[in-house]
Amino acid sequence: MARLLVIDENLDKRISAELTRRGRSARTVAQLGLKGWTDPRLLESLSKVAAGCVLITGDDAMPATHKADLIKYGTTVAVVAPWDDQSGLVEPQWEHEIVQKWAHQMEAQPVRKHLPLQPRSEAEMDCPQASTADAVNARSRG
C-alpha cells in the first residue's frame, strides 16, 4: 500500500490535489488539522494521525534542525530543493514539477532532497542529515 504524502504548508496546497488526481494518497497539513503548528508539534502529531506518512516540505533545514524529533517519531521527510530562479520555472511550477516527478520515490525512501529533471547518476550524494537510520541520501546539482 502506498504511503500517505503530506504536503507541508510552505508548499503549494494544490500539489496535494494533483497527487490525488494521479492516484496517490496525499493530504495537506491543513487537511489534517495541523496548519500553523511548530515543526516539533507537527512531527509528533503526524506520528499519531498519519503514522508512516512522508512529509514533503520546502524547509531544507528541517532534517538537521529537527534530527532528534525525526528519529524519535520515525518521520520520513522529502525536501523540495529551494527554487532556482534560473530554472525557467516560476516557484509554484518548480515545486509542482519536483513533487510530481519524484512522488514515487518519496513514498518509498527515507529522507531525500529532490531536484527537478536530473538523472540519478549526476544528482546523488551523501548528506549528514537525519533519518531513522541516521543517514540521508540527498539530491544536489552535480
N, C-alpha and C positions, 0 to 999 in steps of 0.2 A: 504494500500500500504506500502511496506517495505521502511524503511528509507535508504538513501544512507550512506554507510560505507566508510569513508575517512581514508586511511592509511597514517599516518604521515611519514615523510622522515627518522625518526630514526628506522623504522621497515623495514623489507624486502619487497621490492616493489612487489615481486611475490605473496604476500598474496592477493593482490587485484585481480590478475588473477585467483587464486584458488577460491576465493569467487564468482567471476563472473561465473566461470565454474560450480559452485554448485548452481547457480540460484539466487545469492544475487546481489544486486546493490552495486558495490564497485568501487572506484577510488583512485588513489594515489594523494597526494598533487601536485606532479609534473604533473600528467594528468590534473589537474585543473588549471595549470599555477601558482601555489603558492609555488614552491620549493625555499628554501632558505630564506623565509620570517621570520621575527621575530614572536614570538608567538602572541603578541597583534594584529599585522597586519594580521596574518593568521586567527585568530578568527574573526576579523571584516570582512575579505573577505569571509570566509566561510558562514557567516550570509547572505551575498549578493548572492553568486554564488551557494551555496548549502544549503540554509536555511532548517533547520530541520535535517541536517545530524548528524551522530555520528563520531567524530574524534577519531580514535584509535591510541594511542600513547604509546611509551615506556617511556615517560617523567613522572615519578610518582610524580614529584614536581609540575607539571602544575596546578592541581586543587587548590593547596594552593597559588602558586606564581601568578596566574592569576585569582584569585577568582572574582574580580570585572569585568574583561572582560568576563568571562564565564557567569556571571549573566546578564551583560549588553546586550550581544549578544544572550543569551539563548542557548548557545552551550552545547551539551551533549558530554562528554568525557569518553571514555573507556580506562582505563590504563592497559597495559600489565605489569604484575609484572616483576621486574628485573630478569635476567637469573640466575638460580641456577645451578652452575657447578657440583653439586652433584646429579642432576636430572637424569643423564644418557643420556641427550639430548644435542646436540650442540646448540649454541644460535639461529641460524635460525630455527631449529626444534622446539625449545621451543616456539618461537614467533608464528610459524605456528600452533602448537598444541593448544595453548591458544586461538588464534583468531578463528580457525575452531570450537573448542569445544563450545565457548561462543558467537558466532556471533548472534544467535537468541536472546539472552538476551541483547547483546549490542544494537541491533536495537530497543528494546522495553523499555529499562530502562534508568534512569538518570545516572550520573557519578558513575562508578564502577571500582574497581580494580580486575582483573581476574587472577587466577592461574590455572594451568592445573590439571586435574584429581582429583579434591577434591569434595566430596559430599557437597552439600549446607549446611547441618546441622552442619558440622565441620568447615566450612570456613567463615561464615558471622560474621561481627562485624561492629559497627558504627565507622565512621571516621570523624573527624572535618575538612572536606574539602568542596569545593564549588559545588553547583548545583543551578539551578534556585530556588529550594525550600530551598536553603542554608543548605542542608544536603546530606550526601553521604553514601551509603552502600558500604562497601569495602570488598574485599576478602582478606583473610590473612590466613596463615597456623595457624591452631588451637592452 
